[in-house]
Amino acid sequence: MDPTEYPDFYVEGVINENLRLTKASNHQRLELPLGSVAGIVVGGDAKPGIIRLRGQVNWNPAIDAKGLWEYSPDRVGARRSVELTK
């Protein structure tokens, strides 16, 4: 699947068994299991890298008064992508 239309996540690090992403626009941290990473495409020049997930990252306006991003694993293991900023 093509990368999400909300591409400004960056990798903050790996904490225990989780990958920690941060949304550049609102600084929200999002942790997801390392096992949810299906692949990594390294970016180059001005092009960001892409992390392919077994699951999806969606905006959920019901979580908070402002809304928050959340990770949802797919039951059948479909692959989705999150585009990273540099």
Biopython code that builds the backbone (N, CA, C, O; Angstrom):
import numpy as np
from Bio.PDB.StructureBuilder import StructureBuilder

atoms = [
    (1, "MET", "N", (0.852, -1.181, 0.000)),
    (1, "MET", "CA", (0.000, 0.000, 0.000)),
    (1, "MET", "C", (0.888, 1.232, 0.000)),
    (1, "MET", "O", (1.998, 1.210, 0.533)),
    (2, "ASP", "N", (0.402, 2.284, -0.590)),
    (2, "ASP", "CA", (1.151, 3.530, -0.627)),
    (2, "ASP", "C", (1.295, 4.109, 0.771)),
    (2, "ASP", "O", (0.475, 3.844, 1.650)),
    (3, "PRO", "N", (2.348, 4.907, 0.972)),
    (3, "PRO", "CA", (2.515, 5.543, 2.283)),
    (3, "PRO", "C", (1.318, 6.420, 2.651)),
    (3, "PRO", "O", (0.595, 6.925, 1.792)),
    (4, "THR", "N", (1.144, 6.575, 3.933)),
    (4, "THR", "CA", (0.063, 7.418, 4.445)),
    (4, "THR", "C", (0.185, 8.847, 3.930)),
    (4, "THR", "O", (1.283, 9.308, 3.615)),
    (5, "GLU", "N", (-0.929, 9.538, 3.845)),
    (5, "GLU", "CA", (-0.888, 10.936, 3.428)),
    (5, "GLU", "C", (-0.440, 11.853, 4.560)),
    (5, "GLU", "O", (-0.377, 13.068, 4.372)),
    (6, "TYR", "N", (-0.126, 11.302, 5.729)),
    (6, "TYR", "CA", (0.377, 12.063, 6.871)),
    (6, "TYR", "C", (1.801, 11.600, 7.151)),
    (6, "TYR", "O", (2.020, 10.809, 8.068)),
    (7, "PRO", "N", (2.774, 12.079, 6.377)),
    (7, "PRO", "CA", (4.096, 11.458, 6.391)),
    (7, "PRO", "C", (5.073, 11.934, 7.449)),
    (7, "PRO", "O", (6.217, 11.478, 7.454)),
    (8, "ASP", "N", (4.687, 12.809, 8.327)),
    (8, "ASP", "CA", (5.711, 13.403, 9.183)),
    (8, "ASP", "C", (5.905, 12.725, 10.525)),
    (8, "ASP", "O", (5.844, 13.375, 11.569)),
    (9, "PHE", "N", (6.139, 11.421, 10.504)),
    (9, "PHE", "CA", (6.577, 10.688, 11.684)),
    (9, "PHE", "C", (8.090, 10.516, 11.591)),
    (9, "PHE", "O", (8.635, 10.415, 10.492)),
    (10, "TYR", "N", (8.768, 10.480, 12.731)),
    (10, "TYR", "CA", (10.172, 10.125, 12.709)),
    (10, "TYR", "C", (10.440, 9.134, 13.834)),
    (10, "TYR", "O", (9.712, 9.084, 14.826)),
    (11, "VAL", "N", (11.489, 8.354, 13.663)),
    (11, "VAL", "CA", (11.844, 7.340, 14.654)),
    (11, "VAL", "C", (12.620, 8.012, 15.768)),
    (11, "VAL", "O", (13.666, 8.622, 15.544)),
    (12, "GLU", "N", (12.087, 7.887, 16.972)),
    (12, "GLU", "CA", (12.765, 8.432, 18.145)),
    (12, "GLU", "C", (13.724, 7.399, 18.727)),
    (12, "GLU", "O", (14.787, 7.747, 19.241)),
    (13, "GLY", "N", (13.340, 6.123, 18.642)),
    (13, "GLY", "CA", (14.212, 5.080, 19.153)),
    (13, "GLY", "C", (13.461, 3.786, 19.380)),
    (13, "GLY", "O", (12.280, 3.660, 19.058)),
    (14, "VAL", "N", (14.177, 2.832, 19.942)),
    (14, "VAL", "CA", (13.598, 1.549, 20.317)),
    (14, "VAL", "C", (13.667, 1.444, 21.830)),
    (14, "VAL", "O", (14.740, 1.544, 22.424)),
    (15, "ILE", "N", (12.509, 1.241, 22.446)),
    (15, "ILE", "CA", (12.404, 1.135, 23.894)),
    (15, "ILE", "C", (11.879, -0.263, 24.205)),
    (15, "ILE", "O", (10.752, -0.607, 23.850)),
    (16, "ASN", "N", (12.707, -1.064, 24.872)),
    (16, "ASN", "CA", (12.366, -2.459, 25.155)),
    (16, "ASN", "C", (12.022, -3.169, 23.848)),
    (16, "ASN", "O", (12.895, -3.295, 22.989)),
    (17, "GLU", "N", (10.816, -3.628, 23.666)),
    (17, "GLU", "CA", (10.395, -4.348, 22.464)),
    (17, "GLU", "C", (9.535, -3.477, 21.558)),
    (17, "GLU", "O", (8.838, -3.993, 20.684)),
    (18, "ASN", "N", (9.576, -2.153, 21.758)),
    (18, "ASN", "CA", (8.717, -1.247, 21.002)),
    (18, "ASN", "C", (9.519, -0.234, 20.191)),
    (18, "ASN", "O", (10.575, 0.237, 20.613)),
    (19, "LEU", "N", (8.986, 0.084, 19.018)),
    (19, "LEU", "CA", (9.510, 1.156, 18.190)),
    (19, "LEU", "C", (8.771, 2.425, 18.571)),
    (19, "LEU", "O", (7.541, 2.446, 18.566)),
    (20, "ARG", "N", (9.498, 3.480, 18.901)),
    (20, "ARG", "CA", (8.856, 4.728, 19.292)),
    (20, "ARG", "C", (8.961, 5.713, 18.129)),
    (20, "ARG", "O", (10.051, 6.087, 17.696)),
    (21, "LEU", "N", (7.781, 6.122, 17.639)),
    (21, "LEU", "CA", (7.680, 7.132, 16.589)),
    (21, "LEU", "C", (7.164, 8.420, 17.211)),
    (21, "LEU", "O", (6.438, 8.390, 18.205)),
    (22, "THR", "N", (7.537, 9.547, 16.625)),
    (22, "THR", "CA", (7.028, 10.835, 17.064)),
    (22, "THR", "C", (6.464, 11.556, 15.851)),
    (22, "THR", "O", (7.097, 11.611, 14.796)),
    (23, "LYS", "N", (5.281, 12.102, 16.011)),
    (23, "LYS", "CA", (4.637, 12.884, 14.956)),
    (23, "LYS", "C", (5.232, 14.284, 14.990)),
    (23, "LYS", "O", (5.132, 14.977, 16.003)),
    (24, "ALA", "N", (5.847, 14.703, 13.897)),
    (24, "ALA", "CA", (6.551, 15.988, 13.875)),
    (24, "ALA", "C", (5.617, 17.179, 14.077)),
    (24, "ALA", "O", (6.016, 18.171, 14.689)),
    (25, "SER", "N", (4.396, 17.104, 13.583)),
    (25, "SER", "CA", (3.502, 18.263, 13.646)),
    (25, "SER", "C", (2.950, 18.550, 15.036)),
    (25, "SER", "O", (2.723, 19.709, 15.383)),
    (26, "ASN", "N", (2.729, 17.491, 15.852)),
    (26, "ASN", "CA", (2.172, 17.748, 17.189)),
    (26, "ASN", "C", (2.982, 17.087, 18.315)),
    (26, "ASN", "O", (2.592, 17.161, 19.480)),
    (27, "HIS", "N", (4.088, 16.452, 17.977)),
    (27, "HIS", "CA", (5.020, 15.838, 18.931)),
    (27, "HIS", "C", (4.415, 14.682, 19.726)),
    (27, "HIS", "O", (4.931, 14.320, 20.783)),
    (28, "GLN", "N", (3.335, 14.107, 19.227)),
    (28, "GLN", "CA", (2.754, 12.948, 19.904)),
    (28, "GLN", "C", (3.658, 11.740, 19.702)),
    (28, "GLN", "O", (4.113, 11.476, 18.589)),
    (29, "ARG", "N", (3.913, 11.016, 20.772)),
    (29, "ARG", "CA", (4.679, 9.770, 20.688)),
    (29, "ARG", "C", (3.731, 8.624, 20.436)),
    (29, "ARG", "O", (2.623, 8.579, 20.969)),
    (30, "LEU", "N", (4.186, 7.697, 19.613)),
    (30, "LEU", "CA", (3.408, 6.515, 19.278)),
    (30, "LEU", "C", (4.340, 5.320, 19.366)),
    (30, "LEU", "O", (5.347, 5.262, 18.660)),
    (31, "GLU", "N", (4.010, 4.363, 20.232)),
    (31, "GLU", "CA", (4.829, 3.165, 20.364)),
    (31, "GLU", "C", (4.088, 1.991, 19.764)),
    (31, "GLU", "O", (2.887, 1.821, 19.975)),
    (32, "LEU", "N", (4.830, 1.169, 19.001)),
    (32, "LEU", "CA", (4.244, -0.026, 18.437)),
    (32, "LEU", "C", (5.249, -1.159, 18.545)),
    (32, "LEU", "O", (6.456, -0.916, 18.561)),
    (33, "PRO", "N", (4.765, -2.399, 18.618)),
    (33, "PRO", "CA", (5.668, -3.534, 18.797)),
    (33, "PRO", "C", (6.635, -3.673, 17.620)),
    (33, "PRO", "O", (6.255, -3.457, 16.469)),
    (34, "LEU", "N", (7.890, -4.035, 17.914)),
    (34, "LEU", "CA", (8.859, -4.246, 16.847)),
    (34, "LEU", "C", (8.378, -5.287, 15.843)),
    (34, "LEU", "O", (8.707, -5.209, 14.660)),
    (35, "GLY", "N", (7.601, -6.259, 16.312)),
    (35, "GLY", "CA", (7.068, -7.296, 15.430)),
    (35, "GLY", "C", (6.082, -6.767, 14.407)),
    (35, "GLY", "O", (5.757, -7.469, 13.450)),
    (36, "SER", "N", (5.600, -5.553, 14.583)),
    (36, "SER", "CA", (4.663, -4.969, 13.618)),
    (36, "SER", "C", (5.385, -4.390, 12.409)),
    (36, "SER", "O", (4.744, -4.038, 11.418)),
    (37, "VAL", "N", (6.709, -4.289, 12.477)),
    (37, "VAL", "CA", (7.482, -3.770, 11.344)),
    (37, "VAL", "C", (7.670, -4.891, 10.336)),
    (37, "VAL", "O", (8.294, -5.909, 10.636)),
    (38, "ALA", "N", (7.122, -4.698, 9.130)),
    (38, "ALA", "CA", (7.221, -5.704, 8.075)),
    (38, "ALA", "C", (8.420, -5.455, 7.170)),
    (38, "ALA", "O", (8.905, -6.378, 6.517)),
    (39, "GLY", "N", (8.900, -4.222, 7.126)),
    (39, "GLY", "CA", (10.048, -3.907, 6.289)),
    (39, "GLY", "C", (10.399, -2.437, 6.382)),
    (39, "GLY", "O", (9.603, -1.614, 6.834)),
    (40, "ILE", "N", (11.618, -2.124, 5.940)),
    (40, "ILE", "CA", (12.091, -0.742, 5.953)),
    (40, "ILE", "C", (12.694, -0.431, 4.594)),
    (40, "ILE", "O", (13.534, -1.179, 4.094)),
    (41, "VAL", "N", (12.265, 0.675, 3.999)),
    (41, "VAL", "CA", (12.834, 1.167, 2.748)),
    (41, "VAL", "C", (13.625, 2.421, 3.098)),
    (41, "VAL", "O", (13.059, 3.414, 3.555)),
    (42, "VAL", "N", (14.921, 2.369, 2.883)),
    (42, "VAL", "CA", (15.788, 3.485, 3.241)),
    (42, "VAL", "C", (15.603, 4.607, 2.235)),
    (42, "VAL", "O", (15.606, 4.376, 1.025)),
    (43, "GLY", "N", (15.443, 5.826, 2.742)),
    (43, "GLY", "CA", (15.316, 6.998, 1.877)),
    (43, "GLY", "C", (16.674, 7.480, 1.423)),
    (43, "GLY", "O", (17.707, 6.982, 1.871)),
    (44, "GLY", "N", (16.664, 8.446, 0.535)),
    (44, "GLY", "CA", (17.916, 9.017, 0.061)),
    (44, "GLY", "C", (17.687, 10.434, -0.403)),
    (44, "GLY", "O", (16.565, 10.815, -0.736)),
    (45, "ASP", "N", (18.759, 11.222, -0.427)),
    (45, "ASP", "CA", (18.684, 12.626, -0.810)),
    (45, "ASP", "C", (17.562, 13.305, -0.035)),
    (45, "ASP", "O", (17.594, 13.317, 1.195)),
    (46, "ALA", "N", (16.585, 13.863, -0.712)),
    (46, "ALA", "CA", (15.482, 14.565, -0.040)),
    (46, "ALA", "C", (14.287, 13.653, 0.183)),
    (46, "ALA", "O", (13.255, 14.098, 0.685)),
    (47, "LYS", "N", (14.413, 12.385, -0.184)),
    (47, "LYS", "CA", (13.295, 11.452, -0.055)),
    (47, "LYS", "C", (13.353, 10.734, 1.295)),
    (47, "LYS", "O", (14.386, 10.168, 1.651)),
    (48, "PRO", "N", (12.241, 10.755, 2.050)),
    (48, "PRO", "CA", (12.246, 10.092, 3.368)),
    (48, "PRO", "C", (12.190, 8.575, 3.243)),
    (48, "PRO", "O", (11.797, 8.034, 2.210)),
    (49, "GLY", "N", (12.587, 7.908, 4.309)),
    (49, "GLY", "CA", (12.464, 6.461, 4.360)),
    (49, "GLY", "C", (11.026, 6.055, 4.644)),
    (49, "GLY", "O", (10.195, 6.882, 5.021)),
    (50, "ILE", "N", (10.746, 4.769, 4.457)),
    (50, "ILE", "CA", (9.396, 4.247, 4.693)),
    (50, "ILE", "C", (9.498, 3.000, 5.565)),
    (50, "ILE", "O", (10.318, 2.119, 5.308)),
    (51, "ILE", "N", (8.659, 2.934, 6.597)),
    (51, "ILE", "CA", (8.528, 1.729, 7.410)),
    (51, "ILE", "C", (7.206, 1.084, 7.032)),
    (51, "ILE", "O", (6.149, 1.707, 7.131)),
    (52, "ARG", "N", (7.273, -0.174, 6.598)),
    (52, "ARG", "CA", (6.053, -0.913, 6.272)),
    (52, "ARG", "C", (5.603, -1.662, 7.529)),
    (52, "ARG", "O", (6.391, -2.341, 8.187)),
    (53, "LEU", "N", (4.315, -1.516, 7.840)),
    (53, "LEU", "CA", (3.763, -2.086, 9.066)),
    (53, "LEU", "C", (2.791, -3.223, 8.788)),
    (53, "LEU", "O", (2.138, -3.265, 7.745)),
    (54, "ARG", "N", (2.710, -4.135, 9.734)),
    (54, "ARG", "CA", (1.619, -5.104, 9.779)),
    (54, "ARG", "C", (0.556, -4.470, 10.652)),
    (54, "ARG", "O", (0.481, -4.737, 11.851)),
    (55, "GLY", "N", (-0.248, -3.648, 10.056)),
    (55, "GLY", "CA", (-1.238, -2.875, 10.787)),
    (55, "GLY", "C", (-1.330, -1.499, 10.184)),
    (55, "GLY", "O", (-0.897, -1.269, 9.055)),
    (56, "GLN", "N", (-1.895, -0.587, 10.943)),
    (56, "GLN", "CA", (-2.062, 0.757, 10.411)),
    (56, "GLN", "C", (-2.019, 1.796, 11.519)),
    (56, "GLN", "O", (-2.310, 1.509, 12.681)),
    (57, "VAL", "N", (-1.651, 3.004, 11.131)),
    (57, "VAL", "CA", (-1.646, 4.148, 12.029)),
    (57, "VAL", "C", (-2.775, 5.058, 11.570)),
    (57, "VAL", "O", (-2.796, 5.505, 10.423)),
    (58, "ASN", "N", (-3.705, 5.328, 12.462)),
    (58, "ASN", "CA", (-4.879, 6.131, 12.122)),
    (58, "ASN", "C", (-5.083, 7.256, 13.124)),
    (58, "ASN", "O", (-4.697, 7.157, 14.289)),
    (59, "TRP", "N", (-5.695, 8.317, 12.643)),
    (59, "TRP", "CA", (-6.106, 9.424, 13.499)),
    (59, "TRP", "C", (-7.416, 9.038, 14.155)),
    (59, "TRP", "O", (-8.353, 8.628, 13.470)),
    (60, "ASN", "N", (-7.497, 9.163, 15.465)),
    (60, "ASN", "CA", (-8.719, 8.835, 16.186)),
    (60, "ASN", "C", (-9.175, 10.074, 16.950)),
    (60, "ASN", "O", (-8.620, 10.384, 18.004)),
    (61, "PRO", "N", (-10.182, 10.789, 16.436)),
    (61, "PRO", "CA", (-10.640, 12.007, 17.104)),
    (61, "PRO", "C", (-11.369, 11.747, 18.420)),
    (61, "PRO", "O", (-11.598, 12.680, 19.189)),
    (62, "ALA", "N", (-11.734, 10.501, 18.690)),
    (62, "ALA", "CA", (-12.496, 10.182, 19.899)),
    (62, "ALA", "C", (-11.611, 9.923, 21.122)),
    (62, "ALA", "O", (-12.132, 9.858, 22.236)),
    (63, "ILE", "N", (-10.310, 9.776, 20.957)),
    (63, "ILE", "CA", (-9.424, 9.437, 22.074)),
    (63, "ILE", "C", (-9.275, 10.586, 23.057)),
    (63, "ILE", "O", (-9.252, 10.366, 24.268)),
    (64, "ASP", "N", (-9.176, 11.780, 22.561)),
    (64, "ASP", "CA", (-8.848, 12.941, 23.375)),
    (64, "ASP", "C", (-9.668, 14.115, 22.829)),
    (64, "ASP", "O", (-10.249, 14.008, 21.750)),
    (65, "ALA", "N", (-9.719, 15.194, 23.539)),
    (65, "ALA", "CA", (-10.438, 16.373, 23.039)),
    (65, "ALA", "C", (-9.863, 16.850, 21.708)),
    (65, "ALA", "O", (-10.593, 17.366, 20.862)),
    (66, "LYS", "N", (-8.541, 16.674, 21.523)),
    (66, "LYS", "CA", (-7.887, 17.082, 20.277)),
    (66, "LYS", "C", (-7.773, 15.932, 19.287)),
    (66, "LYS", "O", (-7.561, 16.166, 18.097)),
    (67, "GLY", "N", (-7.909, 14.693, 19.752)),
    (67, "GLY", "CA", (-7.667, 13.529, 18.908)),
    (67, "GLY", "C", (-6.224, 13.082, 19.025)),
    (67, "GLY", "O", (-5.350, 13.878, 19.368)),
    (68, "LEU", "N", (-5.968, 11.822, 18.744)),
    (68, "LEU", "CA", (-4.620, 11.266, 18.820)),
    (68, "LEU", "C", (-4.426, 10.208, 17.742)),
    (68, "LEU", "O", (-5.386, 9.622, 17.243)),
    (69, "TRP", "N", (-3.161, 9.977, 17.393)),
    (69, "TRP", "CA", (-2.798, 8.903, 16.484)),
    (69, "TRP", "C", (-2.729, 7.609, 17.282)),
    (69, "TRP", "O", (-2.321, 7.609, 18.443)),
    (70, "GLU", "N", (-3.132, 6.498, 16.651)),
    (70, "GLU", "CA", (-3.050, 5.203, 17.312)),
    (70, "GLU", "C", (-2.671, 4.131, 16.304)),
    (70, "GLU", "O", (-2.971, 4.238, 15.115)),
    (71, "TYR", "N", (-2.007, 3.100, 16.799)),
    (71, "TYR", "CA", (-1.633, 1.960, 15.980)),
    (71, "TYR", "C", (-2.643, 0.848, 16.198)),
    (71, "TYR", "O", (-3.024, 0.560, 17.332)),
    (72, "SER", "N", (-3.078, 0.222, 15.105)),
    (72, "SER", "CA", (-3.990, -0.913, 15.174)),
    (72, "SER", "C", (-3.416, -2.056, 14.342)),
    (72, "SER", "O", (-3.222, -1.910, 13.135)),
    (73, "PRO", "N", (-3.145, -3.185, 14.979)),
    (73, "PRO", "CA", (-2.650, -4.318, 14.190)),
    (73, "PRO", "C", (-3.773, -4.880, 13.323)),
    (73, "PRO", "O", (-4.927, -4.931, 13.749)),
    (74, "ASP", "N", (-3.435, -5.299, 12.116)),
    (74, "ASP", "CA", (-4.420, -5.943, 11.245)),
    (74, "ASP", "C", (-4.466, -7.428, 11.562)),
    (74, "ASP", "O", (-3.432, -8.055, 11.795)),
    (75, "ARG", "N", (-5.640, -7.972, 11.570)),
    (75, "ARG", "CA", (-5.804, -9.391, 11.889)),
    (75, "ARG", "C", (-5.160, -10.298, 10.851)),
    (75, "ARG", "O", (-4.589, -11.333, 11.195)),
    (76, "VAL", "N", (-5.250, -9.917, 9.588)),
    (76, "VAL", "CA", (-4.729, -10.772, 8.527)),
    (76, "VAL", "C", (-3.302, -10.415, 8.133)),
    (76, "VAL", "O", (-2.747, -11.029, 7.223)),
    (77, "GLY", "N", (-2.708, -9.451, 8.788)),
    (77, "GLY", "CA", (-1.315, -9.114, 8.524)),
    (77, "GLY", "C", (-1.094, -8.282, 7.276)),
    (77, "GLY", "O", (-0.007, -8.321, 6.700)),
    (78, "ALA", "N", (-2.095, -7.532, 6.845)),
    (78, "ALA", "CA", (-1.924, -6.667, 5.679)),
    (78, "ALA", "C", (-0.837, -5.645, 5.961)),
    (78, "ALA", "O", (-0.634, -5.258, 7.112)),
    (79, "ARG", "N", (-0.141, -5.207, 4.932)),
    (79, "ARG", "CA", (0.961, -4.273, 5.120)),
    (79, "ARG", "C", (0.543, -2.868, 4.755)),
    (79, "ARG", "O", (-0.060, -2.634, 3.708)),
    (80, "ARG", "N", (0.866, -1.945, 5.624)),
    (80, "ARG", "CA", (0.625, -0.524, 5.398)),
    (80, "ARG", "C", (1.956, 0.184, 5.594)),
    (80, "ARG", "O", (2.899, -0.413, 6.115)),
    (81, "SER", "N", (2.050, 1.422, 5.195)),
    (81, "SER", "CA", (3.318, 2.139, 5.280)),
    (81, "SER", "C", (3.169, 3.452, 6.034)),
    (81, "SER", "O", (2.126, 4.104, 5.985)),
    (82, "VAL", "N", (4.225, 3.820, 6.724)),
    (82, "VAL", "CA", (4.333, 5.130, 7.353)),
    (82, "VAL", "C", (5.579, 5.771, 6.759)),
    (82, "VAL", "O", (6.673, 5.218, 6.867)),
    (83, "GLU", "N", (5.421, 6.922, 6.137)),
    (83, "GLU", "CA", (6.560, 7.614, 5.559)),
    (83, "GLU", "C", (7.220, 8.448, 6.640)),
    (83, "GLU", "O", (6.541, 9.088, 7.443)),
    (84, "LEU", "N", (8.538, 8.438, 6.658)),
    (84, "LEU", "CA", (9.296, 9.116, 7.692)),
    (84, "LEU", "C", (9.867, 10.425, 7.179)),
    (84, "LEU", "O", (10.153, 10.561, 5.990)),
    (85, "THR", "N", (10.031, 11.385, 8.073)),
    (85, "THR", "CA", (10.714, 12.617, 7.708)),
    (85, "THR", "C", (12.191, 12.445, 7.947)),
    (85, "THR", "O", (12.610, 11.495, 8.608)),
    (86, "LYS", "N", (12.974, 13.338, 7.425)),
    (86, "LYS", "CA", (14.428, 13.284, 7.648)),
    (86, "LYS", "C", (14.803, 14.098, 8.849)),
    (86, "LYS", "O", (15.980, 14.176, 9.199)),
]
sb = StructureBuilder()
sb.init_structure("model")
sb.init_model(0)
sb.init_chain("A")
sb.init_seg("    ")
for serial, (resi, resn, name, xyz) in enumerate(atoms, 1):
    if name == "N":
        sb.init_residue(resn, " ", resi, " ")
    sb.init_atom(name, np.array(xyz, "f"), 0.0, 1.0, " ", f" {name:<3s}", serial, name[0])
structure = sb.get_structure()
